[in-house]
Amino acid sequence: MTIDDYCKKFVVEEITLQSYTLRSHNSEMQKKAYAEGRLHGWGKGNSNPSRRKEVRDGRKSIFSRNCEKYDGMTDAEKDAVIQTLLKDMAQKKREENNNPLTIEYYIKRGSTKREAKKLLRMR
């Protein structure tokens, strides 16, 4: 039986058949990937970067006391470094007008003062 005959007999559009075929094919691929421990390239366990133990423990974040860069420092030193980073970031944000809660942010991006006030209100 051809596809056209099948569609006429069961009153189905060919596109529906193709969609079903692709869905079942994708489903089989997904089952296979899941069985192999990888799902859409991320996988399970350590294949997923956000699931890695060092990420969950804060070993990669410069804002965490547990960061690997801070090994050998005391807690007070770690806190001082983190506070310095936060202050520097805030200062840079102010200097470059990168705070979307200010009118200057919108003016810097080409708006007039009136448009900037309107955009800030809408935000």
N, C-alpha and C positions, 0 to 999 in steps of 0.2 A: 504494500500500500504506500503510495507516495504521500508527501506532506500535504499536498493540495487535497487529495482524497480524504485524508485523516481530518483535516480542518473542516471539510464539508460534512463529513459523517458525524462528527462530534460538536459541530458549530463552535469552533474555536478559531481565533485569529492566529496567524503564523507567528506574529510577534510574541504572543503569549507563550507559545511553545518554546520559542527561542529563549525567552526570559526564564522559563522553568528549567530548560536544559542548562543554561548558564548558572542558575542558582544551585542546581544539584551538583554541577561540576565544581563550583566554588565551595560548596559545602564539603565535598569530598577532599578538596585541597586543604580546607581549613582543618578537617579531622586529621589529615595526615600531618600537617604542621604542628598541631597540638600534640599528637602522639610523639613527634620527634623532639618536642620541647621548645619549639619556636612557633610563634603565632604572629603572622604579619610582620616578621622581622624583629619583633621585640622579644617574644618568647616569655618564658617564665623564669623566675629566680634571678640569677646573676646576669642573664641576657638583657634584662630590663635595667637601664642605668639608674632609675630612681629606686629600684629595689635592692641595690647593692648595699651591703652593710656599712661601708665607709661613708656612703652618702647619707644614709639614715642616721648614722652616728655624728654627722656634722664634720667629718674629717676633710671634706672638700670646700666647705664654706668659710670664707675669711671672716664672717661675722659670728662664728661659733668658737667657743673656748677650746673645743676639741680639734680644731683645724690642725692639719699635719704641719703647717708652717710654724705653728706656735709650740712645737715640742721643745721641752727644755726650759720653758718660761714659767714663771710663777703665775698664779691666778691674777694677781694685781697687775702684772706686766701685760698679760693677755687682755685684761679689761681696758688698760690704758691704750693699747694698740687699737682695739676695736672702737673705743670712743673717738680716737683720733681719726680713724677711717670715716666714721659716721659724720663727724664735724666737717671733714674735708669734702665729703660728698654734698652735704647741705650747703656749704659755702660755694662750691662749684655750681650747684643748682641755682643759687641766688644770683651769682655773677653772670651766668649765661641765660638767665630768664627762662629756665626750663620748668617752671612751676605753673601748671595749667590753672592754678587758682589765683593768678594775678593778671591784671590787664596788660602788663608789659609783655607777657607770654604771647598774647594774640597780636599785639602791635608789632612785635618782632617778626611775626609771620605774615606781615603785610596788611593787616586790618587797620582801619581808621579807629580813632578813639571811641567813636559811637558804636561801630561794629564790634569792637573788642568788648565793650560793656555788654552788648547784646549777647555775644557768644559766651561770655562768662556767666551771665544770668541763665542762659539755656543749659549750660553745663551743670 
